[in-house]
Amino acid sequence: MRFICCFLFTLTAFSQSVVWEGSVSASGLFSTEDASPFWISKNTDTRWGEETTFSGFGEIRGSYALTETSEISGGASFFYRNEVQDEFQRRDIYAQFTNSWLNAVVGAKKGETVMNGLSTTNKNFLFSQNARPLSGVLLEASEPLKITDAIGIDWGIGHYWLNDDRYVDDVLVHYKRLGLHIKINENNTLTAQIQHYAQWAGTSPDFGELPSGFDAFVDVFLAKESSESGEAGEIVNAVGNHLGSYLLDYSFGTSVGDFSLYHEHPFEDGSGTALKNLPDGVWGIHFVPSEKKIVSGVLYEYVSTDDQGVGSQLAGADNYFSNNIYRSGWTYDGAIIGVPFVLVDPTREITSETSPIVSNRAKVHHFGVHGEVSKFSWLFKTSIAKHLGTYNNPFPSDINLLHNYLSVMYKTDNYGNFRLFSGLDSGKTIDTTFGLGVDYTYSF
């Protein structure tokens, strides 16, 4: 944090050459129930809590060009929202260096939003922007490293800290990814990627200090089987709580527009890496028309987290985003970090026998469309979701819900942007919930 503050102060010393930009916004919401509709609060970096009725946000960014191909930059953003435990929090505080082959970030920085925010996962099953960005260090390729004119390699490695209130304190997160980009021809591109996260180290109320030295990091990096807690049977597990995903994305252009066909496949043990938990993951198609009249993007995704490798000879149920040692699971500030259809109960007390995750088995059909007309832009998405609980605690009967969301933004030339947004949730087992909000954003 001290480094980041010094970096931002240094930027001000070069204010004549620094490019500054920022924005402020304020939003209000009316809802017919205490909890707002699903898509108003999900995948918002927790800018909106489930019961939030007012949210304010502000950010500032600065960049300084070192050469034609490199720059240093930094930024900070904060939001206030009512009806949450910590009403005022940072979203971003970071310093960044970028050149033609390297992107290095120190701090917490929100990732890029893809496909106009239509996707349920933002094409990242494990980090869907449902939780705030994690604090840490990230080194990654700024562009895929070209091996040939047609083949490029993408890579990234990171180290993060979970500094929230959780069952195991001071947990570390290791991250890495490796991707292959193949340009088949001018209109066809294939991307294959694997990414890996692992929670490790920390202080457990049950097992005390968990391994955190270099040897433990090597075991975590390699997902090596080793004793972690000293408990009988723990030797069969890899050190830490490991999560990973494959991404296969085929993009092609036609006379009517550009298509992207993709599959995100999650894994947490040998059954997942061997694809024994198919069809789990996200199966999606995204279309961008050549002529963007009214509609500028259409998306469909089928999301499944139901199989979990049950019946596989390699392992038992994956029990997505849960772990016997790191009992807060794959959450940050109580929010699921990955695909938002894994549901948590923030009021549940976490003990050595309980988990905040109440349902990680779901089947979802999701549709989204985005468009622009003159100075108006609009976005609509709807999800038909079936929640089944967990394999250890299945729901007595399936919970079938319909989540709808619509926003319309008007962009002025000099006075900022005005946006109306609404959500509607319905289902046989819940009271119909309608929410209507207004948002104003001014950028400078």
Secondary structure as UniProt FT lines:
FT   HELIX           2..13
FT   TURN            14..17
FT   STRAND          19..31
FT   HELIX           38..41
FT   TURN            42..43
FT   TURN            45..46
FT   TURN            50..51
FT   STRAND          54..65
FT   STRAND          71..81
FT   STRAND          88..98
FT   STRAND          103..108
FT   HELIX           115..117
FT   TURN            122..123
FT   TURN            125..126
FT   STRAND          135..140
FT   STRAND          145..146
FT   STRAND          151..162
FT   STRAND          171..185
FT   TURN            186..187
FT   STRAND          188..200
FT   STRAND          203..204
FT   TURN            205..207
FT   STRAND          208..209
FT   HELIX           214..221
FT   TURN            222..223
FT   TURN            232..233
FT   HELIX           234..236
FT   STRAND          241..253
FT   STRAND          257..267
FT   HELIX           270..273
FT   TURN            274..279
FT   STRAND          281..289
FT   STRAND          297..304
FT   TURN            308..311
FT   TURN            320..321
FT   TURN            327..328
FT   STRAND          331..332
FT   TURN            333..334
FT   STRAND          335..336
FT   TURN            340..341
FT   STRAND          343..344
FT   TURN            346..347
FT   TURN            352..353
FT   STRAND          357..359
FT   STRAND          362..373
FT   TURN            374..375
FT   STRAND          376..389
FT   STRAND          394..411
FT   STRAND          417..426
FT   TURN            428..429
FT   STRAND          433..443
//
